[in-house]
Amino acid sequence: MENVGGAGAGAGAGAGTVTATDTPSLPPNMTIYINNLNEKIKIDELKKSLNAVFSQFGKILEVLAFKTLKHKGQAWVIFEDVSSASEALKRMQGFPFYEKPMRIQFAKTKSDIVAKADGTFVPRERRKKHDERADRKKREHHHDGNHAGGGLSAAHGGAYGATPPLSQLPLGVAKMPEAPAPPNNILFVQNLPTETTPMMLQMLFCQYTGFKEVRMVETKPGIAFVEYGDEVQSTVAMQGLHGFKITPQNPMHVTYAKK
């Protein structure tokens, strides 16, 4: 388990639920601690969603969340640099994530992955013997052992939701239409990464007044339709989220849907 800490304690020592108001300010570092997360969300889905919403601020080394009771509703996001972590904390404080506002602060202790990188890592006693045995075994078998420690597993592509009427589907998904669709209450979202789920998009678009639903098309990955109450509300959302990066390589392209 990673050695990272929330406001009250390290992740390996029972980080409790903390609010922004009862916690002293901690110095900026590369790891942010998040609590007040929805405990009903499965760990794998939680980590993928956190990676999706935080990767816009910079390279993420690792996302940590644990199944243990004392760590429920909590997670740690480890960035490559302090500036990315600082921007993420500032911009995402209170963000409605799975219907609950996130509470974010800097982690109290340095994460293992960062400590290993800067040479200050010291293994905890309870796992020291295990680490030594693993290292010895690797040396005996001349195994490289350089595994990607911070990578997230390949995300499931199972998009779901009602398929919009054929009249709303653009003729050429890969190409922008020559004549843009006139303003209306439905947005057409393109250039989505394969790991995108309807819930991820809902968390982004429900910030804007009038949000109704997200529809993804299983046979056409990388696109989605988002419906609002009227065209004024959809326009505000489009202006706010056009270019938003779910991953560094995937800035969303948001336009009005063709009807």
ChimeraX commands (.cxc) that place a marker at each C-alpha (Angstrom):
marker #1 position 0.00,0.00,0.00 radius 0.5
marker #1 position 1.24,3.48,-0.81 radius 0.5
marker #1 position 2.44,5.65,2.04 radius 0.5
marker #1 position 0.44,8.80,1.53 radius 0.5
marker #1 position -1.43,10.88,4.02 radius 0.5
marker #1 position -4.57,12.92,4.21 radius 0.5
marker #1 position -4.95,15.76,6.63 radius 0.5
marker #1 position -5.33,13.69,9.75 radius 0.5
marker #1 position -3.06,10.70,9.14 radius 0.5
marker #1 position -1.21,8.65,6.54 radius 0.5
marker #1 position -3.08,6.30,4.28 radius 0.5
marker #1 position -1.32,3.44,6.00 radius 0.5
marker #1 position -2.22,4.78,9.42 radius 0.5
marker #1 position -5.94,5.38,9.14 radius 0.5
marker #1 position -6.70,8.65,7.39 radius 0.5
marker #1 position -10.05,9.81,8.71 radius 0.5
marker #1 position -12.68,11.93,7.08 radius 0.5
marker #1 position -11.67,15.56,7.23 radius 0.5
marker #1 position -13.41,18.77,6.27 radius 0.5
marker #1 position -11.77,21.82,4.81 radius 0.5
marker #1 position -12.86,23.92,7.76 radius 0.5
marker #1 position -11.37,21.84,10.56 radius 0.5
marker #1 position -7.98,21.19,8.96 radius 0.5
marker #1 position -4.88,23.40,9.16 radius 0.5
marker #1 position -3.40,24.51,5.87 radius 0.5
marker #1 position -0.76,22.10,4.61 radius 0.5
marker #1 position 2.23,23.06,2.43 radius 0.5
marker #1 position 1.83,22.48,-1.31 radius 0.5
marker #1 position 3.20,19.20,-2.62 radius 0.5
marker #1 position 2.68,16.82,-5.52 radius 0.5
marker #1 position -0.07,14.76,-3.85 radius 0.5
marker #1 position -3.62,15.91,-3.18 radius 0.5
marker #1 position -5.90,14.19,-0.69 radius 0.5
marker #1 position -9.60,13.98,-1.54 radius 0.5
marker #1 position -12.42,12.98,0.76 radius 0.5
marker #1 position -16.23,13.13,0.88 radius 0.5
marker #1 position -16.26,10.78,-2.14 radius 0.5
marker #1 position -19.27,8.64,-2.89 radius 0.5
marker #1 position -18.62,5.34,-1.09 radius 0.5
marker #1 position -20.96,3.38,-3.36 radius 0.5
marker #1 position -18.68,3.73,-6.37 radius 0.5
marker #1 position -16.45,0.73,-7.10 radius 0.5
marker #1 position -12.72,1.35,-6.62 radius 0.5
marker #1 position -11.73,0.72,-10.25 radius 0.5
marker #1 position -14.43,3.04,-11.57 radius 0.5
marker #1 position -13.53,5.67,-8.96 radius 0.5
marker #1 position -9.85,5.65,-9.96 radius 0.5
marker #1 position -10.64,5.88,-13.66 radius 0.5
marker #1 position -13.04,8.77,-13.08 radius 0.5
marker #1 position -10.56,10.65,-10.88 radius 0.5
marker #1 position -7.88,10.21,-13.52 radius 0.5
marker #1 position -10.26,11.51,-16.16 radius 0.5
marker #1 position -11.24,14.70,-14.35 radius 0.5
marker #1 position -7.79,15.53,-12.93 radius 0.5
marker #1 position -5.55,14.74,-15.92 radius 0.5
marker #1 position -6.39,18.13,-17.46 radius 0.5
marker #1 position -4.09,19.75,-14.86 radius 0.5
marker #1 position -0.93,17.80,-15.65 radius 0.5
marker #1 position 0.66,14.36,-15.77 radius 0.5
marker #1 position -0.66,12.02,-13.10 radius 0.5
marker #1 position 1.80,9.50,-11.67 radius 0.5
marker #1 position -0.76,7.51,-9.72 radius 0.5
marker #1 position -4.31,7.52,-8.38 radius 0.5
marker #1 position -4.78,5.71,-5.07 radius 0.5
marker #1 position -7.99,4.48,-3.49 radius 0.5
marker #1 position -8.45,1.54,-1.15 radius 0.5
marker #1 position -11.27,-0.89,-0.33 radius 0.5
marker #1 position -10.63,-0.92,3.43 radius 0.5
marker #1 position -13.33,0.49,5.65 radius 0.5
marker #1 position -11.12,3.22,7.16 radius 0.5
marker #1 position -10.24,4.51,3.68 radius 0.5
marker #1 position -13.73,4.60,2.20 radius 0.5
marker #1 position -14.71,7.86,0.57 radius 0.5
marker #1 position -11.07,8.91,0.19 radius 0.5
marker #1 position -8.45,8.98,-2.56 radius 0.5
marker #1 position -5.04,10.42,-3.39 radius 0.5
marker #1 position -3.97,11.83,-6.75 radius 0.5
marker #1 position -0.21,12.10,-7.27 radius 0.5
marker #1 position 0.97,14.58,-9.91 radius 0.5
marker #1 position 4.37,14.89,-11.51 radius 0.5
marker #1 position 4.83,18.44,-10.20 radius 0.5
marker #1 position 3.56,20.72,-7.44 radius 0.5
marker #1 position 2.10,23.33,-9.80 radius 0.5
marker #1 position -0.28,20.77,-11.32 radius 0.5
marker #1 position -1.41,19.63,-7.87 radius 0.5
marker #1 position -1.93,23.24,-6.76 radius 0.5
marker #1 position -4.01,24.10,-9.82 radius 0.5
marker #1 position -6.10,20.94,-9.40 radius 0.5
marker #1 position -6.82,21.73,-5.76 radius 0.5
marker #1 position -7.82,25.29,-6.57 radius 0.5
marker #1 position -10.01,24.48,-9.56 radius 0.5
marker #1 position -11.69,21.28,-8.35 radius 0.5
marker #1 position -12.45,22.18,-4.73 radius 0.5
marker #1 position -16.15,21.44,-4.21 radius 0.5
marker #1 position -16.55,19.87,-7.67 radius 0.5
marker #1 position -19.72,17.69,-7.74 radius 0.5
marker #1 position -18.23,14.22,-8.17 radius 0.5
marker #1 position -20.79,11.41,-8.27 radius 0.5
marker #1 position -23.31,13.76,-6.66 radius 0.5
marker #1 position -21.05,14.76,-3.75 radius 0.5
marker #1 position -18.79,17.84,-3.56 radius 0.5
marker #1 position -15.13,16.88,-3.34 radius 0.5
marker #1 position -13.08,18.15,-0.39 radius 0.5
marker #1 position -9.47,18.53,-1.43 radius 0.5
marker #1 position -6.25,19.44,0.32 radius 0.5
marker #1 position -2.58,18.61,0.04 radius 0.5
marker #1 position -1.51,15.27,1.48 radius 0.5
marker #1 position 0.22,15.39,4.85 radius 0.5
marker #1 position 2.97,12.94,3.95 radius 0.5
marker #1 position 4.95,12.27,0.80 radius 0.5
marker #1 position 3.72,9.41,-1.37 radius 0.5
marker #1 position 5.99,6.42,-1.92 radius 0.5
marker #1 position 6.23,6.97,-5.66 radius 0.5
marker #1 position 7.50,10.53,-5.10 radius 0.5
marker #1 position 9.88,9.48,-2.31 radius 0.5
marker #1 position 11.37,6.80,-4.53 radius 0.5
marker #1 position 11.91,9.35,-7.27 radius 0.5
marker #1 position 13.73,11.86,-5.04 radius 0.5
marker #1 position 15.70,9.24,-3.07 radius 0.5
marker #1 position 14.04,9.77,0.32 radius 0.5
marker #1 position 11.96,6.59,0.34 radius 0.5
marker #1 position 12.27,4.37,3.44 radius 0.5
marker #1 position 10.11,1.22,3.49 radius 0.5
marker #1 position 7.91,0.67,6.50 radius 0.5
marker #1 position 9.01,-2.16,8.78 radius 0.5
marker #1 position 5.91,-4.27,8.26 radius 0.5
marker #1 position 6.65,-4.68,4.57 radius 0.5
marker #1 position 10.45,-4.39,4.60 radius 0.5
marker #1 position 11.02,-8.15,4.67 radius 0.5
marker #1 position 8.56,-8.66,1.87 radius 0.5
marker #1 position 10.31,-6.04,-0.26 radius 0.5
marker #1 position 13.71,-7.59,0.43 radius 0.5
marker #1 position 12.49,-11.04,-0.59 radius 0.5
marker #1 position 10.96,-9.65,-3.76 radius 0.5
marker #1 position 14.17,-7.79,-4.65 radius 0.5
marker #1 position 16.26,-10.90,-4.02 radius 0.5
marker #1 position 13.99,-12.98,-6.20 radius 0.5
marker #1 position 14.22,-10.44,-8.98 radius 0.5
marker #1 position 18.01,-10.41,-8.84 radius 0.5
marker #1 position 18.14,-14.21,-8.91 radius 0.5
marker #1 position 16.05,-14.37,-12.03 radius 0.5
marker #1 position 17.76,-11.35,-13.63 radius 0.5
marker #1 position 14.37,-9.82,-14.11 radius 0.5
marker #1 position 14.17,-6.23,-15.21 radius 0.5
marker #1 position 11.23,-5.47,-12.95 radius 0.5
marker #1 position 10.52,-2.05,-14.41 radius 0.5
marker #1 position 6.77,-2.12,-14.36 radius 0.5
marker #1 position 4.51,0.88,-14.87 radius 0.5
marker #1 position 3.46,1.61,-11.28 radius 0.5
marker #1 position 1.18,4.57,-11.95 radius 0.5
marker #1 position -0.71,3.36,-14.99 radius 0.5
marker #1 position -4.41,2.80,-14.76 radius 0.5
marker #1 position -5.83,-0.39,-16.17 radius 0.5
marker #1 position -7.33,-0.27,-19.62 radius 0.5
marker #1 position -10.74,1.22,-19.10 radius 0.5
marker #1 position -13.86,-0.59,-20.04 radius 0.5
marker #1 position -15.52,0.80,-23.08 radius 0.5
marker #1 position -19.06,-0.25,-22.18 radius 0.5
marker #1 position -20.92,2.89,-23.07 radius 0.5
marker #1 position -24.59,2.69,-22.28 radius 0.5
marker #1 position -27.65,4.88,-22.52 radius 0.5
marker #1 position -30.40,5.36,-25.04 radius 0.5
marker #1 position -29.31,5.76,-28.62 radius 0.5
marker #1 position -30.48,9.10,-30.01 radius 0.5
marker #1 position -32.75,9.16,-33.06 radius 0.5
marker #1 position -31.00,8.65,-36.37 radius 0.5
marker #1 position -31.92,12.19,-37.33 radius 0.5
marker #1 position -29.59,13.45,-34.60 radius 0.5
marker #1 position -26.58,11.40,-35.70 radius 0.5
marker #1 position -24.12,13.37,-37.84 radius 0.5
marker #1 position -23.42,11.97,-41.29 radius 0.5
marker #1 position -19.66,12.04,-40.83 radius 0.5
marker #1 position -18.44,11.40,-37.31 radius 0.5
marker #1 position -14.77,11.80,-38.17 radius 0.5
marker #1 position -15.25,15.09,-40.01 radius 0.5
marker #1 position -16.69,18.36,-38.88 radius 0.5
marker #1 position -19.87,19.22,-40.78 radius 0.5
marker #1 position -19.38,21.86,-43.44 radius 0.5
marker #1 position -22.31,23.89,-42.18 radius 0.5
marker #1 position -22.56,23.95,-38.38 radius 0.5
marker #1 position -25.88,23.04,-36.86 radius 0.5
marker #1 position -28.01,25.95,-35.61 radius 0.5
marker #1 position -28.19,26.51,-31.83 radius 0.5
marker #1 position -30.42,24.00,-30.09 radius 0.5
marker #1 position -30.73,22.24,-26.73 radius 0.5
marker #1 position -28.66,19.15,-27.63 radius 0.5
marker #1 position -24.85,19.16,-27.76 radius 0.5
marker #1 position -22.70,16.84,-29.86 radius 0.5
marker #1 position -19.44,15.89,-28.11 radius 0.5
marker #1 position -16.50,14.40,-30.05 radius 0.5
marker #1 position -12.92,13.25,-29.45 radius 0.5
marker #1 position -13.72,11.39,-26.24 radius 0.5
marker #1 position -11.15,8.83,-24.99 radius 0.5
marker #1 position -12.23,5.19,-25.02 radius 0.5
marker #1 position -12.40,5.05,-21.21 radius 0.5
marker #1 position -15.12,7.72,-21.08 radius 0.5
marker #1 position -18.34,6.64,-19.39 radius 0.5
marker #1 position -21.74,8.39,-19.27 radius 0.5
marker #1 position -21.17,9.04,-15.56 radius 0.5
marker #1 position -17.90,10.88,-16.26 radius 0.5
marker #1 position -19.65,13.13,-18.77 radius 0.5
marker #1 position -22.60,13.65,-16.46 radius 0.5
marker #1 position -20.24,14.90,-13.73 radius 0.5
marker #1 position -18.83,17.47,-16.15 radius 0.5
marker #1 position -22.03,18.67,-17.82 radius 0.5
marker #1 position -24.33,18.62,-14.77 radius 0.5
marker #1 position -22.46,21.65,-13.42 radius 0.5
marker #1 position -24.45,23.74,-15.88 radius 0.5
marker #1 position -28.07,24.72,-15.36 radius 0.5
marker #1 position -30.68,22.82,-17.32 radius 0.5
marker #1 position -28.76,19.55,-17.72 radius 0.5
marker #1 position -31.05,16.63,-18.56 radius 0.5
marker #1 position -29.08,13.61,-19.73 radius 0.5
marker #1 position -26.05,12.13,-21.49 radius 0.5
marker #1 position -26.45,9.63,-24.32 radius 0.5
marker #1 position -23.57,7.58,-25.69 radius 0.5
marker #1 position -23.67,5.31,-28.74 radius 0.5
marker #1 position -22.13,1.86,-28.31 radius 0.5
marker #1 position -21.48,1.45,-32.03 radius 0.5
marker #1 position -19.78,4.83,-32.30 radius 0.5
marker #1 position -17.12,5.20,-29.57 radius 0.5
marker #1 position -15.68,8.63,-28.94 radius 0.5
marker #1 position -18.91,10.61,-29.27 radius 0.5
marker #1 position -21.84,11.53,-27.04 radius 0.5
marker #1 position -24.97,13.66,-26.99 radius 0.5
marker #1 position -25.83,15.90,-24.04 radius 0.5
marker #1 position -29.30,17.36,-23.66 radius 0.5
marker #1 position -30.29,20.58,-21.86 radius 0.5
marker #1 position -33.59,22.29,-21.23 radius 0.5
marker #1 position -33.09,24.92,-23.92 radius 0.5
marker #1 position -30.50,26.29,-26.33 radius 0.5
marker #1 position -29.40,29.07,-23.98 radius 0.5
marker #1 position -28.45,26.54,-21.32 radius 0.5
marker #1 position -26.70,24.27,-23.84 radius 0.5
marker #1 position -24.74,27.23,-25.20 radius 0.5
marker #1 position -23.38,28.11,-21.75 radius 0.5
marker #1 position -22.28,24.50,-21.24 radius 0.5
marker #1 position -20.71,24.32,-24.70 radius 0.5
marker #1 position -18.69,27.49,-24.10 radius 0.5
marker #1 position -17.55,26.22,-20.70 radius 0.5
marker #1 position -16.50,22.72,-21.74 radius 0.5
marker #1 position -15.36,22.99,-25.35 radius 0.5
marker #1 position -11.68,22.01,-25.28 radius 0.5
marker #1 position -11.88,20.43,-21.81 radius 0.5
marker #1 position -9.27,17.64,-21.64 radius 0.5
marker #1 position -10.52,14.39,-20.17 radius 0.5
marker #1 position -7.02,13.13,-20.94 radius 0.5
marker #1 position -4.07,15.25,-22.15 radius 0.5
marker #1 position -4.51,13.82,-25.65 radius 0.5
marker #1 position -8.28,14.29,-25.86 radius 0.5
marker #1 position -9.63,17.84,-25.76 radius 0.5
marker #1 position -13.40,17.59,-26.13 radius 0.5
marker #1 position -14.94,19.10,-29.24 radius 0.5
marker #1 position -18.42,20.37,-28.37 radius 0.5
marker #1 position -20.89,21.63,-30.96 radius 0.5
marker #1 position -24.65,21.76,-31.43 radius 0.5
marker #1 position -26.14,18.44,-32.54 radius 0.5
marker #1 position -27.71,18.24,-36.00 radius 0.5
marker #1 position -31.44,17.56,-35.91 radius 0.5
marker link #1:1,2 radius 0.2
marker link #1:2,3 radius 0.2
marker link #1:3,4 radius 0.2
marker link #1:4,5 radius 0.2
marker link #1:5,6 radius 0.2
marker link #1:6,7 radius 0.2
marker link #1:7,8 radius 0.2
marker link #1:8,9 radius 0.2
marker link #1:9,10 radius 0.2
marker link #1:10,11 radius 0.2
marker link #1:11,12 radius 0.2
marker link #1:12,13 radius 0.2
marker link #1:13,14 radius 0.2
marker link #1:14,15 radius 0.2
marker link #1:15,16 radius 0.2
marker link #1:16,17 radius 0.2
marker link #1:17,18 radius 0.2
marker link #1:18,19 radius 0.2
marker link #1:19,20 radius 0.2
marker link #1:20,21 radius 0.2
marker link #1:21,22 radius 0.2
marker link #1:22,23 radius 0.2
marker link #1:23,24 radius 0.2
marker link #1:24,25 radius 0.2
marker link #1:25,26 radius 0.2
marker link #1:26,27 radius 0.2
marker link #1:27,28 radius 0.2
marker link #1:28,29 radius 0.2
marker link #1:29,30 radius 0.2
marker link #1:30,31 radius 0.2
marker link #1:31,32 radius 0.2
marker link #1:32,33 radius 0.2
marker link #1:33,34 radius 0.2
marker link #1:34,35 radius 0.2
marker link #1:35,36 radius 0.2
marker link #1:36,37 radius 0.2
marker link #1:37,38 radius 0.2
marker link #1:38,39 radius 0.2
marker link #1:39,40 radius 0.2
marker link #1:40,41 radius 0.2
marker link #1:41,42 radius 0.2
marker link #1:42,43 radius 0.2
marker link #1:43,44 radius 0.2
marker link #1:44,45 radius 0.2
marker link #1:45,46 radius 0.2
marker link #1:46,47 radius 0.2
marker link #1:47,48 radius 0.2
marker link #1:48,49 radius 0.2
marker link #1:49,50 radius 0.2
marker link #1:50,51 radius 0.2
marker link #1:51,52 radius 0.2
marker link #1:52,53 radius 0.2
marker link #1:53,54 radius 0.2
marker link #1:54,55 radius 0.2
marker link #1:55,56 radius 0.2
marker link #1:56,57 radius 0.2
marker link #1:57,58 radius 0.2
marker link #1:58,59 radius 0.2
marker link #1:59,60 radius 0.2
marker link #1:60,61 radius 0.2
marker link #1:61,62 radius 0.2
marker link #1:62,63 radius 0.2
marker link #1:63,64 radius 0.2
marker link #1:64,65 radius 0.2
marker link #1:65,66 radius 0.2
marker link #1:66,67 radius 0.2
marker link #1:67,68 radius 0.2
marker link #1:68,69 radius 0.2
marker link #1:69,70 radius 0.2
marker link #1:70,71 radius 0.2
marker link #1:71,72 radius 0.2
marker link #1:72,73 radius 0.2
marker link #1:73,74 radius 0.2
marker link #1:74,75 radius 0.2
marker link #1:75,76 radius 0.2
marker link #1:76,77 radius 0.2
marker link #1:77,78 radius 0.2
marker link #1:78,79 radius 0.2
marker link #1:79,80 radius 0.2
marker link #1:80,81 radius 0.2
marker link #1:81,82 radius 0.2
marker link #1:82,83 radius 0.2
marker link #1:83,84 radius 0.2
marker link #1:84,85 radius 0.2
marker link #1:85,86 radius 0.2
marker link #1:86,87 radius 0.2
marker link #1:87,88 radius 0.2
marker link #1:88,89 radius 0.2
marker link #1:89,90 radius 0.2
marker link #1:90,91 radius 0.2
marker link #1:91,92 radius 0.2
marker link #1:92,93 radius 0.2
marker link #1:93,94 radius 0.2
marker link #1:94,95 radius 0.2
marker link #1:95,96 radius 0.2
marker link #1:96,97 radius 0.2
marker link #1:97,98 radius 0.2
marker link #1:98,99 radius 0.2
marker link #1:99,100 radius 0.2
marker link #1:100,101 radius 0.2
marker link #1:101,102 radius 0.2
marker link #1:102,103 radius 0.2
marker link #1:103,104 radius 0.2
marker link #1:104,105 radius 0.2
marker link #1:105,106 radius 0.2
marker link #1:106,107 radius 0.2
marker link #1:107,108 radius 0.2
marker link #1:108,109 radius 0.2
marker link #1:109,110 radius 0.2
marker link #1:110,111 radius 0.2
marker link #1:111,112 radius 0.2
marker link #1:112,113 radius 0.2
marker link #1:113,114 radius 0.2
marker link #1:114,115 radius 0.2
marker link #1:115,116 radius 0.2
marker link #1:116,117 radius 0.2
marker link #1:117,118 radius 0.2
marker link #1:118,119 radius 0.2
marker link #1:119,120 radius 0.2
marker link #1:120,121 radius 0.2
marker link #1:121,122 radius 0.2
marker link #1:122,123 radius 0.2
marker link #1:123,124 radius 0.2
marker link #1:124,125 radius 0.2
marker link #1:125,126 radius 0.2
marker link #1:126,127 radius 0.2
marker link #1:127,128 radius 0.2
marker link #1:128,129 radius 0.2
marker link #1:129,130 radius 0.2
marker link #1:130,131 radius 0.2
marker link #1:131,132 radius 0.2
marker link #1:132,133 radius 0.2
marker link #1:133,134 radius 0.2
marker link #1:134,135 radius 0.2
marker link #1:135,136 radius 0.2
marker link #1:136,137 radius 0.2
marker link #1:137,138 radius 0.2
marker link #1:138,139 radius 0.2
marker link #1:139,140 radius 0.2
marker link #1:140,141 radius 0.2
marker link #1:141,142 radius 0.2
marker link #1:142,143 radius 0.2
marker link #1:143,144 radius 0.2
marker link #1:144,145 radius 0.2
marker link #1:145,146 radius 0.2
marker link #1:146,147 radius 0.2
marker link #1:147,148 radius 0.2
marker link #1:148,149 radius 0.2
marker link #1:149,150 radius 0.2
marker link #1:150,151 radius 0.2
marker link #1:151,152 radius 0.2
marker link #1:152,153 radius 0.2
marker link #1:153,154 radius 0.2
marker link #1:154,155 radius 0.2
marker link #1:155,156 radius 0.2
marker link #1:156,157 radius 0.2
marker link #1:157,158 radius 0.2
marker link #1:158,159 radius 0.2
marker link #1:159,160 radius 0.2
marker link #1:160,161 radius 0.2
marker link #1:161,162 radius 0.2
marker link #1:162,163 radius 0.2
marker link #1:163,164 radius 0.2
marker link #1:164,165 radius 0.2
marker link #1:165,166 radius 0.2
marker link #1:166,167 radius 0.2
marker link #1:167,168 radius 0.2
marker link #1:168,169 radius 0.2
marker link #1:169,170 radius 0.2
marker link #1:170,171 radius 0.2
marker link #1:171,172 radius 0.2
marker link #1:172,173 radius 0.2
marker link #1:173,174 radius 0.2
marker link #1:174,175 radius 0.2
marker link #1:175,176 radius 0.2
marker link #1:176,177 radius 0.2
marker link #1:177,178 radius 0.2
marker link #1:178,179 radius 0.2
marker link #1:179,180 radius 0.2
marker link #1:180,181 radius 0.2
marker link #1:181,182 radius 0.2
marker link #1:182,183 radius 0.2
marker link #1:183,184 radius 0.2
marker link #1:184,185 radius 0.2
marker link #1:185,186 radius 0.2
marker link #1:186,187 radius 0.2
marker link #1:187,188 radius 0.2
marker link #1:188,189 radius 0.2
marker link #1:189,190 radius 0.2
marker link #1:190,191 radius 0.2
marker link #1:191,192 radius 0.2
marker link #1:192,193 radius 0.2
marker link #1:193,194 radius 0.2
marker link #1:194,195 radius 0.2
marker link #1:195,196 radius 0.2
marker link #1:196,197 radius 0.2
marker link #1:197,198 radius 0.2
marker link #1:198,199 radius 0.2
marker link #1:199,200 radius 0.2
marker link #1:200,201 radius 0.2
marker link #1:201,202 radius 0.2
marker link #1:202,203 radius 0.2
marker link #1:203,204 radius 0.2
marker link #1:204,205 radius 0.2
marker link #1:205,206 radius 0.2
marker link #1:206,207 radius 0.2
marker link #1:207,208 radius 0.2
marker link #1:208,209 radius 0.2
marker link #1:209,210 radius 0.2
marker link #1:210,211 radius 0.2
marker link #1:211,212 radius 0.2
marker link #1:212,213 radius 0.2
marker link #1:213,214 radius 0.2
marker link #1:214,215 radius 0.2
marker link #1:215,216 radius 0.2
marker link #1:216,217 radius 0.2
marker link #1:217,218 radius 0.2
marker link #1:218,219 radius 0.2
marker link #1:219,220 radius 0.2
marker link #1:220,221 radius 0.2
marker link #1:221,222 radius 0.2
marker link #1:222,223 radius 0.2
marker link #1:223,224 radius 0.2
marker link #1:224,225 radius 0.2
marker link #1:225,226 radius 0.2
marker link #1:226,227 radius 0.2
marker link #1:227,228 radius 0.2
marker link #1:228,229 radius 0.2
marker link #1:229,230 radius 0.2
marker link #1:230,231 radius 0.2
marker link #1:231,232 radius 0.2
marker link #1:232,233 radius 0.2
marker link #1:233,234 radius 0.2
marker link #1:234,235 radius 0.2
marker link #1:235,236 radius 0.2
marker link #1:236,237 radius 0.2
marker link #1:237,238 radius 0.2
marker link #1:238,239 radius 0.2
marker link #1:239,240 radius 0.2
marker link #1:240,241 radius 0.2
marker link #1:241,242 radius 0.2
marker link #1:242,243 radius 0.2
marker link #1:243,244 radius 0.2
marker link #1:244,245 radius 0.2
marker link #1:245,246 radius 0.2
marker link #1:246,247 radius 0.2
marker link #1:247,248 radius 0.2
marker link #1:248,249 radius 0.2
marker link #1:249,250 radius 0.2
marker link #1:250,251 radius 0.2
marker link #1:251,252 radius 0.2
marker link #1:252,253 radius 0.2
marker link #1:253,254 radius 0.2
marker link #1:254,255 radius 0.2
marker link #1:255,256 radius 0.2
marker link #1:256,257 radius 0.2
marker link #1:257,258 radius 0.2
marker link #1:258,259 radius 0.2
view
